[in-house]
Amino acid sequence: MTSVLVDLGAVPVDALATVGVAPTQGGAEPPPGEGPEFGKASPVALVVILALGLATLLLIVSMTRHLKKVPASFDPPADEPEAPAGPAGKPGG
């Protein structure tokens, strides 16, 4: 498999600059349904954002409460001896 190398230095600068030029509307009427109020945020958006923020805050508080109940270590305490395993790995046997 061979790869083809392209020399980008051979492309004139004018050709690269014209790629990014976009035409303007020049004061024409906006398309139907897109008047001066199109795209503006509504009060409903504010309510949704505030509700999401409140839900996030409640989840953080709930998780903090749950994490406080988790023991520091799940290892058995060192002062209690473990019960010897009986037959078939059952304790006390």
Secondary structure, DSSP 4 states (H G I P E B T S, - for coil): -------GGGS-HHHHHGGG------SPPPPTT--TTTT---HHHHHHHHHHHHHHHHHHHHHHHHHHTS-S--SPPTTSPPPPB-GGG-B--
